[in-house]
């Protein structure tokens, strides 16, 4: 039984490997077919003199199926399209690929093409101004990140318009378009110290004085109404005591309880009603008085100033700190 299970497991593993290999082979075949189609179309475009349309197809063909022959044709396409630096890079890559494959003649031919272009290469050199290096600084050339190792060196670049950008957290982004002309030895760009982005720390809200006046008026009215209600309730309380005393005059003791005549019973009911009204009015009046006082106390008042404090960090080659000012 154990042997059968082991055999079944081994069969499953082998089957999975075969399926994966077939899938990879199919994918590789499809990529190769697409690369060949792109290569053929690019050659037709080059024969027609449409180098701007042909070069991207050759570049994509090289991505799908890397080949020394494709690199040589790509370099030729770039050169005829005026992209001298891209052509130089392609010929250098073709030479390196040929050297790895031991094809000395192909390597020599590619180096001859590259060396012929070297004197014509335009260059772009990017450097940082004093104080420009800050935490999180990122530099891009034509949308591609530039490493620190590339700063300060002459980098071969195609003729045309190029965009240099610098960004860092807490700083205003900087950008510059640089026109590189064929035959110009080196175009230099100095990236300046970025301007610190102002940070608002405290902002005093603007309050309409009329809003506070209205609330204070309402508070006074509510408190006054509560005071009147509490006063009326106190009057009803005093009347309840007086009416109850009058009722007792019409009642007499009868054992453990008092026995009242009709007048006494009527006065007793009236005293209870007055006591209930007193309790309700005093309770509501007290609550209204307290609420009115609270409304009056918390009413907003006009601010003395309506500006905001701005904190601006700054940095120089020898010092740094924070600058404070008020914006109105």
C-alpha positions in Angstrom: 0.0 0.0 0.0 2.8 2.4 0.9 4.6 1.7 -2.3 1.5 2.4 -4.3 1.0 5.7 -2.6 4.6 6.7 -3.2 4.3 5.8 -6.8 1.1 7.8 -7.2 2.7 10.8 -5.5 5.7 10.6 -7.7 3.5 10.4 -10.8 1.6 13.5 -9.7 4.9 15.4 -9.2 6.2 14.3 -12.6 2.8 15.3 -14.3 2.9 18.7 -12.6 6.4 19.3 -13.8 5.5 18.3 -17.3 2.5 20.5 -17.4 4.5 23.5 -16.1 7.2 22.8 -18.7 4.7 22.6 -21.5 3.1 25.9 -20.3 6.5 27.6 -20.2 7.3 26.3 -23.6 4.0 27.5 -25.0 4.6 31.0 -23.5 8.2 31.1 -24.8 6.9 30.1 -28.3 4.3 32.8 -28.2 6.9 35.4 -27.2 9.3 34.3 -29.9 6.5 34.4 -32.5 5.5 37.9 -31.5 9.2 39.1 -31.4 9.7 37.7 -34.9 6.6 39.5 -36.2 7.7 42.8 -34.7 11.2 42.3 -36.1 9.8 41.7 -39.7 7.5 44.7 -39.5 10.3 46.9 -38.2 12.6 45.9 -41.1 9.9 46.8 -43.6 9.4 50.2 -41.9 13.2 50.8 -42.0 13.3 50.0 -45.7 10.5 52.6 -46.2 12.5 55.1 -44.2 10.0 55.2 -41.2 12.6 54.9 -38.5 10.6 56.6 -35.8 7.9 53.8 -36.2 10.4 51.0 -36.6 12.7 51.6 -33.6 10.0 50.9 -30.9 9.0 47.6 -32.6 12.6 46.5 -32.6 13.0 47.5 -28.9 9.9 45.4 -28.0 11.2 42.5 -30.1 14.4 42.6 -28.2 12.5 42.6 -24.9 10.5 39.5 -25.9 13.3 37.5 -27.4 16.8 39.0 -26.7 19.2 38.6 -29.7 22.5 40.1 -30.8 21.1 40.5 -34.4 18.1 42.5 -33.1 20.4 44.7 -31.1 22.5 45.5 -34.2 19.4 46.4 -36.2 18.1 48.4 -33.3 21.3 50.4 -33.1 21.2 51.0 -36.8 17.6 52.2 -36.5 18.4 54.6 -33.7 21.4 56.0 -35.5 19.3 56.8 -38.6 16.5 58.3 -36.4 19.0 60.7 -34.8 19.0 58.9 -31.4 22.8 58.8 -31.2 23.1 57.8 -27.6 20.5 55.1 -27.8 22.3 53.7 -30.9 25.7 53.8 -29.0 24.2 51.8 -26.1 22.6 49.2 -28.5 25.9 48.6 -30.3 27.8 48.3 -26.9 25.2 45.8 -25.7 25.5 43.8 -28.9 29.3 43.8 -28.5 29.0 42.5 -25.0 26.5 39.8 -26.0 28.8 38.7 -28.9 31.8 38.5 -26.5 29.8 36.3 -24.2 28.9 34.0 -27.1 32.5 33.9 -28.3 31.6 35.6 -31.6 34.7 37.8 -32.0 33.9 39.1 -35.5 30.4 40.2 -34.4 31.9 41.8 -31.3 34.4 43.7 -33.3 31.8 44.9 -35.8 29.6 46.2 -33.0 32.4 48.0 -31.3 33.4 49.7 -34.6 29.9 51.1 -34.9 29.9 52.2 -31.3 33.3 53.8 -31.5 32.3 55.7 -34.6 29.4 57.3 -32.7 31.3 58.1 -29.5 32.7 61.5 -30.7 29.2 62.6 -31.7 27.5 61.8 -28.5 25.8 64.7 -26.6 26.0 64.5 -22.8 23.9 65.7 -19.9 25.5 66.3 -16.5 23.4 66.9 -13.4 24.8 68.2 -10.1 23.4 69.4 -6.8 23.8 73.0 -5.6 25.1 73.5 -2.1 22.4 72.7 0.4 20.2 70.9 -2.2 20.6 67.4 -0.7 17.8 66.9 1.8 16.2 63.8 3.2 14.0 62.0 0.7 15.3 63.8 -2.3 14.4 62.2 -5.6 15.7 63.2 -9.0 14.2 62.1 -12.2 15.3 62.5 -15.8 12.4 62.0 -18.3 10.4 60.3 -15.6 13.1 57.8 -14.7 14.8 57.9 -11.3 18.4 59.0 -11.3 20.8 57.4 -8.8 23.4 59.3 -6.8 26.1 57.6 -8.8 24.9 59.3 -12.0 25.2 62.8 -10.5 28.3 64.7 -11.6 29.2 62.5 -14.5 28.6 63.0 -18.3 25.8 60.8 -19.3 25.3 60.1 -23.0 21.8 61.2 -24.0 19.8 61.6 -27.2 19.4 65.0 -28.7 16.1 66.7 -28.0 14.1 68.1 -25.1 14.5 66.4 -21.7 12.8 67.1 -18.4 14.7 67.1 -15.1 12.7 67.0 -11.8 13.6 67.1 -8.1 11.1 66.4 -5.3 11.4 65.8 -1.5 8.8 65.5 1.3 8.0 69.0 2.8 9.5 70.9 -0.2 8.1 72.5 -3.3 8.9 70.4 -6.4 11.3 71.7 -8.9 11.5 71.0 -12.7 13.4 72.2 -15.7 13.2 71.3 -19.4 16.6 71.0 -21.0 17.2 71.1 -24.8 20.2 68.9 -25.9 21.6 69.7 -29.3 23.5 67.1 -31.5 27.1 68.1 -31.5 27.1 69.9 -28.2 29.6 68.2 -26.0 27.9 68.5 -22.6 24.7 70.2 -21.3 24.9 71.0 -17.6 22.0 71.3 -15.1 22.5 72.4 -11.5 19.6 71.3 -9.3 19.0 74.1 -6.8 18.1 73.8 -3.1 14.4 73.2 -2.9 12.1 75.7 -1.3 10.6 74.5 1.9 6.8 74.2 1.8 5.1 76.4 4.4 3.2 74.5 7.1 0.2 76.1 8.8 0.4 75.3 12.5 -2.4 77.5 14.1 -5.4 78.9 12.3 -7.7 81.2 14.2 -11.3 80.8 12.9 -13.2 83.9 11.9 -16.4 84.3 14.0 -19.4 86.4 13.1 -20.1 88.7 16.1 -23.8 88.6 15.3 -23.9 84.8 16.0 -22.7 85.3 19.6 -25.1 88.3 20.2 -28.1 86.2 19.1 -27.2 83.3 21.3 -26.6 85.6 24.3 -30.0 87.2 23.7 -31.7 83.8 23.6 -29.9 82.7 26.7 -31.1 85.8 28.6 -34.7 85.2 27.4 -34.6 81.5 28.4 -33.1 82.3 31.8 -35.6 85.1 32.4 -38.5 82.8 31.6 -37.1 80.2 33.9 -36.8 82.7 36.7 -40.5 83.8 36.2 -41.7 80.2 36.1 -39.8 79.3 39.3 -41.3 82.4 41.0 -44.8 81.5 40.0 -44.1 77.9 41.2 -43.0 79.3 44.6 -46.3 81.3 44.8 -48.3 78.2 44.2 -46.3 76.4 46.9 -47.2 79.0 49.4 -50.9 79.0 48.4 -50.9 75.2 48.8 -49.7 75.5 52.4 -52.4 78.1 53.1 -55.2 76.1 51.5 -54.1 73.0 53.4 -54.4 74.9 56.6 -57.9 76.1 55.7 -58.9 72.5 54.9 -57.7 71.3 58.3 -60.2 73.7 60.0 -63.1 71.7 58.4 -61.7 68.3 59.5 -61.8 66.6 62.9 -60.0 63.5 64.3 -61.9 60.3 64.1 -59.7 57.7 65.6 -56.6 57.1 63.5 -57.8 59.3 60.6 -59.3 62.7 60.0 -62.9 63.0 58.9 -63.6 66.2 56.8 -66.8 67.8 55.7 -67.4 68.5 52.0 -65.7 71.9 52.3 -62.6 70.4 53.8 -62.4 67.7 51.1 -62.7 70.4 48.4 -59.9 72.5 50.0 -57.7 69.4 50.4 -58.0 68.6 46.6 -57.3 72.3 45.8 -54.1 72.2 48.0 -52.9 69.1 46.2 -53.4 70.7 42.8 -51.5 73.8 43.9 -48.7 71.7 45.3 -48.4 69.8 42.0 -48.3 73.0 39.9 -45.7 74.4 42.3 -43.4 71.4 41.9 -43.7 71.4 38.0 -43.2 75.1 37.7 -40.2 75.3 40.1 -38.5 72.3 38.3 -39.0 73.6 34.8 -38.1 77.2 35.8 -34.9 76.1 37.5 -33.9 74.0 34.4 -34.7 76.9 32.1 -32.7 79.3 34.3 -29.6 77.0 34.2 -29.9 76.4 30.5 -30.2 80.1 29.7 -27.1 80.9 31.8 -25.2 78.2 29.9 -26.3 79.5 26.5 -25.1 83.0 27.5 -21.7 81.8 28.8 -20.8 79.7 25.8 -21.9 82.2 23.1 -18.9 82.8 20.7 -17.2 86.1 20.8 -15.4 88.0 18.0 -11.7 87.1 17.7 -9.1 89.7 18.3 -7.2 88.5 15.2 -8.1 86.4 12.2 -4.6 85.5 11.0 -2.7 82.3 11.1 0.8 81.4 12.3 3.0 80.0 9.5 6.1 77.9 10.3 8.6 77.7 7.4 11.7 75.4 7.8 14.8 76.6 6.1 18.3 75.2 5.5 21.6 76.6 4.3 25.0 75.2 3.8 26.0 76.1 7.4 22.8 76.3 9.4 19.1 75.5 9.6 16.0 76.4 11.6 12.4 77.5 11.5 11.0 80.8 10.4 7.7 82.2 11.9 5.3 84.7 10.4 1.6 85.5 10.4 -0.5 85.4 7.3 -3.6 87.7 7.1 
